[in-house]
Amino acid sequence: MPDILTAVDETAANVIMSKEISSLAPLTASRNSTFGPFSIEWALSASFSQGTIDIIPPPADVIRIAGVRLSYRTELKLTLDLGFLDFCLPQVCVTLPFIGRVCTPRVCLSFPTIEVPVSHSSTVDFTADVRPSVTLAGDEWKVEAVIVGVPQLVLGPAATALLGVIGGAVTAALLLVPAIGPLLALASAVIFASLTVANLLGVLGALLNPLVAGLRIPLHRAPRLFEILPASGQDSAVFVRLDSMVATLDGSGGEDELVLAIDISS
């Protein structure tokens, strides 16, 4: 029998975990991707909020958090290589009486490589299953909720919106390129044949999924040498040693609870 048993019901768990989820420090990720005639340098930051807690005792033995909101912001730098539009006018030569062979000058048009910055913010809601985890880090016990599986992130609408933002930024950049006029439609068609919603889903998923999969939500911390009575007058403070700490999910008492079992020694 543990020396100390403490329990948190779903009402208290909702208060604690919602607060802890919202206070998590923003997470970051970055990546470079290439799509046909251009490359994208991604920098992403994400934060979490909301979530409704459902404690599910064994055999499921998980805490289900529904309606977690993942808010993210992407800062992109697109490098567009417009070299595929380079062309030369054909040289025409004729032979004139008394003059001989005359040729038109060779005229070539070369298009530059341009950089287009893009910023975009969006949100994704998801449901995740977590399990309590207790670890001893140095002289401190840490109780955390750790995601046990990567939830399904529905990124379709977000990727579609991002594609539209990128399209507007690319078109604006192309309009600034000299002599692009009649070739603008061709450039846009070639570029967006390379960049599709499926491409963006792949990149967004590769950036966001590891952030969610590695999420650890802090629930409680306690020093291994725990003060139970502060110093008073001539009396010194009284400490006990927390020798072990185990977190379990329990529903045997008629209410689903997160239970913390602690063994102590003086």
BELCOR-V51600 format. One record per residue. N is the residue number from 0. OMEGA is omega in whole degrees, 0 to 359 (999 if undefined). D_LAST is the distance of its C-alpha to the last C-alpha in Angstrom with 2 decimals. Layout:
BEGIN
n=N omega=OMEGA d_last=D_LAST
n=N omega=OMEGA d_last=D_LAST
END
This chain:
BEGIN
n=0 omega=180 d_last=17.07
n=1 omega=177 d_last=14.63
n=2 omega=181 d_last=11.76
n=3 omega=172 d_last=13.56
n=4 omega=176 d_last=17.29
n=5 omega=185 d_last=19.31
n=6 omega=177 d_last=23.03
n=7 omega=179 d_last=25.82
n=8 omega=185 d_last=29.40
n=9 omega=180 d_last=32.52
n=10 omega=179 d_last=33.40
n=11 omega=180 d_last=30.16
n=12 omega=177 d_last=30.27
n=13 omega=180 d_last=33.80
n=14 omega=184 d_last=32.80
n=15 omega=187 d_last=29.85
n=16 omega=177 d_last=31.67
n=17 omega=178 d_last=35.01
n=18 omega=183 d_last=33.50
n=19 omega=178 d_last=31.68
n=20 omega=181 d_last=34.84
n=21 omega=183 d_last=36.97
n=22 omega=177 d_last=34.73
n=23 omega=178 d_last=34.73
n=24 omega=178 d_last=36.40
n=25 omega=178 d_last=39.97
n=26 omega=183 d_last=40.39
n=27 omega=176 d_last=43.37
n=28 omega=178 d_last=45.62
n=29 omega=182 d_last=48.99
n=30 omega=171 d_last=51.76
n=31 omega=180 d_last=55.40
n=32 omega=178 d_last=57.89
n=33 omega=178 d_last=61.61
n=34 omega=176 d_last=64.09
n=35 omega=187 d_last=67.71
n=36 omega=179 d_last=69.20
n=37 omega=178 d_last=66.04
n=38 omega=180 d_last=62.39
n=39 omega=173 d_last=59.44
n=40 omega=185 d_last=56.50
n=41 omega=167 d_last=53.66
n=42 omega=188 d_last=50.72
n=43 omega=172 d_last=48.59
n=44 omega=185 d_last=45.72
n=45 omega=175 d_last=44.01
n=46 omega=186 d_last=41.61
n=47 omega=177 d_last=40.32
n=48 omega=177 d_last=40.35
n=49 omega=181 d_last=40.51
n=50 omega=177 d_last=39.54
n=51 omega=188 d_last=39.05
n=52 omega=173 d_last=36.04
n=53 omega=179 d_last=36.48
n=54 omega=183 d_last=33.46
n=55 omega=182 d_last=34.92
n=56 omega=177 d_last=32.67
n=57 omega=15 d_last=33.47
n=58 omega=179 d_last=35.92
n=59 omega=173 d_last=36.61
n=60 omega=178 d_last=32.91
n=61 omega=168 d_last=33.64
n=62 omega=181 d_last=33.50
n=63 omega=178 d_last=37.12
n=64 omega=182 d_last=37.89
n=65 omega=175 d_last=41.57
n=66 omega=174 d_last=43.72
n=67 omega=180 d_last=41.75
n=68 omega=176 d_last=44.14
n=69 omega=178 d_last=44.44
n=70 omega=182 d_last=46.40
n=71 omega=177 d_last=47.81
n=72 omega=179 d_last=50.28
n=73 omega=171 d_last=52.40
n=74 omega=184 d_last=54.18
n=75 omega=168 d_last=56.92
n=76 omega=180 d_last=59.45
n=77 omega=174 d_last=62.40
n=78 omega=184 d_last=64.68
n=79 omega=176 d_last=68.07
n=80 omega=182 d_last=70.49
n=81 omega=181 d_last=73.88
n=82 omega=180 d_last=75.69
n=83 omega=178 d_last=76.62
n=84 omega=181 d_last=79.09
n=85 omega=176 d_last=80.93
n=86 omega=177 d_last=84.63
n=87 omega=175 d_last=88.00
n=88 omega=181 d_last=91.31
n=89 omega=178 d_last=93.89
n=90 omega=181 d_last=96.44
n=91 omega=180 d_last=99.99
n=92 omega=176 d_last=102.95
n=93 omega=176 d_last=106.66
n=94 omega=182 d_last=109.85
n=95 omega=177 d_last=112.17
n=96 omega=178 d_last=115.83
n=97 omega=181 d_last=116.48
n=98 omega=182 d_last=112.74
n=99 omega=185 d_last=111.27
n=100 omega=179 d_last=107.78
n=101 omega=181 d_last=105.50
n=102 omega=174 d_last=101.86
n=103 omega=179 d_last=99.47
n=104 omega=179 d_last=96.47
n=105 omega=183 d_last=93.30
n=106 omega=179 d_last=90.81
n=107 omega=176 d_last=87.14
n=108 omega=178 d_last=84.30
n=109 omega=181 d_last=80.75
n=110 omega=188 d_last=77.76
n=111 omega=167 d_last=74.62
n=112 omega=183 d_last=70.95
n=113 omega=178 d_last=69.23
n=114 omega=182 d_last=65.64
n=115 omega=176 d_last=64.64
n=116 omega=180 d_last=61.34
n=117 omega=174 d_last=59.99
n=118 omega=181 d_last=57.07
n=119 omega=178 d_last=55.96
n=120 omega=178 d_last=53.16
n=121 omega=179 d_last=52.38
n=122 omega=175 d_last=49.75
n=123 omega=176 d_last=48.79
n=124 omega=180 d_last=46.95
n=125 omega=176 d_last=45.02
n=126 omega=183 d_last=42.63
n=127 omega=172 d_last=39.62
n=128 omega=179 d_last=37.13
n=129 omega=174 d_last=33.54
n=130 omega=177 d_last=30.40
n=131 omega=179 d_last=26.77
n=132 omega=178 d_last=25.10
n=133 omega=178 d_last=21.46
n=134 omega=175 d_last=20.99
n=135 omega=180 d_last=18.48
n=136 omega=184 d_last=20.48
n=137 omega=179 d_last=19.02
n=138 omega=182 d_last=15.77
n=139 omega=172 d_last=16.82
n=140 omega=180 d_last=17.02
n=141 omega=175 d_last=20.61
n=142 omega=183 d_last=22.17
n=143 omega=171 d_last=25.96
n=144 omega=186 d_last=29.08
n=145 omega=179 d_last=31.26
n=146 omega=184 d_last=34.95
n=147 omega=178 d_last=35.76
n=148 omega=179 d_last=39.52
n=149 omega=180 d_last=42.07
n=150 omega=178 d_last=43.69
n=151 omega=177 d_last=47.43
n=152 omega=181 d_last=48.47
n=153 omega=188 d_last=51.92
n=154 omega=184 d_last=53.40
n=155 omega=180 d_last=57.09
n=156 omega=180 d_last=57.93
n=157 omega=181 d_last=55.87
n=158 omega=178 d_last=57.69
n=159 omega=179 d_last=61.04
n=160 omega=180 d_last=60.43
n=161 omega=178 d_last=59.36
n=162 omega=178 d_last=62.52
n=163 omega=179 d_last=64.60
n=164 omega=179 d_last=62.97
n=165 omega=180 d_last=63.58
n=166 omega=179 d_last=67.16
n=167 omega=181 d_last=67.91
n=168 omega=180 d_last=66.53
n=169 omega=179 d_last=68.48
n=170 omega=179 d_last=71.70
n=171 omega=180 d_last=71.42
n=172 omega=181 d_last=70.91
n=173 omega=180 d_last=73.87
n=174 omega=181 d_last=76.14
n=175 omega=181 d_last=75.69
n=176 omega=181 d_last=76.93
n=177 omega=174 d_last=80.65
n=178 omega=183 d_last=83.17
n=179 omega=185 d_last=80.61
n=180 omega=185 d_last=82.59
n=181 omega=182 d_last=84.02
n=182 omega=182 d_last=81.32
n=183 omega=180 d_last=78.41
n=184 omega=179 d_last=78.57
n=185 omega=181 d_last=78.67
n=186 omega=181 d_last=75.66
n=187 omega=181 d_last=73.57
n=188 omega=181 d_last=74.58
n=189 omega=182 d_last=73.66
n=190 omega=185 d_last=70.32
n=191 omega=167 d_last=69.20
n=192 omega=179 d_last=70.44
n=193 omega=183 d_last=67.74
n=194 omega=182 d_last=65.00
n=195 omega=176 d_last=64.31
n=196 omega=179 d_last=61.69
n=197 omega=177 d_last=60.58
n=198 omega=183 d_last=60.02
n=199 omega=176 d_last=57.93
n=200 omega=180 d_last=55.92
n=201 omega=182 d_last=55.12
n=202 omega=179 d_last=54.00
n=203 omega=179 d_last=52.07
n=204 omega=180 d_last=50.31
n=205 omega=179 d_last=49.44
n=206 omega=188 d_last=47.95
n=207 omega=184 d_last=46.16
n=208 omega=178 d_last=44.86
n=209 omega=178 d_last=42.48
n=210 omega=181 d_last=41.03
n=211 omega=183 d_last=40.35
n=212 omega=182 d_last=39.25
n=213 omega=186 d_last=36.56
n=214 omega=175 d_last=35.25
n=215 omega=183 d_last=31.48
n=216 omega=180 d_last=30.53
n=217 omega=179 d_last=27.15
n=218 omega=184 d_last=25.41
n=219 omega=174 d_last=21.88
n=220 omega=178 d_last=19.63
n=221 omega=176 d_last=15.96
n=222 omega=180 d_last=14.13
n=223 omega=175 d_last=11.63
n=224 omega=192 d_last=9.41
n=225 omega=180 d_last=9.94
n=226 omega=179 d_last=10.83
n=227 omega=176 d_last=10.78
n=228 omega=179 d_last=12.56
n=229 omega=177 d_last=15.10
n=230 omega=181 d_last=16.30
n=231 omega=179 d_last=18.88
n=232 omega=180 d_last=21.41
n=233 omega=183 d_last=20.06
n=234 omega=177 d_last=16.42
n=235 omega=176 d_last=14.23
n=236 omega=180 d_last=12.46
n=237 omega=181 d_last=8.95
n=238 omega=168 d_last=6.98
n=239 omega=180 d_last=4.70
n=240 omega=177 d_last=5.92
n=241 omega=186 d_last=8.92
n=242 omega=180 d_last=9.85
n=243 omega=180 d_last=13.17
n=244 omega=182 d_last=15.58
n=245 omega=178 d_last=18.97
n=246 omega=179 d_last=21.88
n=247 omega=174 d_last=24.71
n=248 omega=187 d_last=27.85
n=249 omega=177 d_last=28.47
n=250 omega=185 d_last=31.49
n=251 omega=182 d_last=31.08
n=252 omega=180 d_last=30.55
n=253 omega=178 d_last=33.92
n=254 omega=181 d_last=32.74
n=255 omega=186 d_last=31.91
n=256 omega=167 d_last=28.42
n=257 omega=187 d_last=26.06
n=258 omega=178 d_last=22.78
n=259 omega=180 d_last=19.38
n=260 omega=187 d_last=16.91
n=261 omega=171 d_last=13.25
n=262 omega=184 d_last=10.59
n=263 omega=170 d_last=6.90
n=264 omega=183 d_last=3.79
n=265 omega=999 d_last=0.00
END
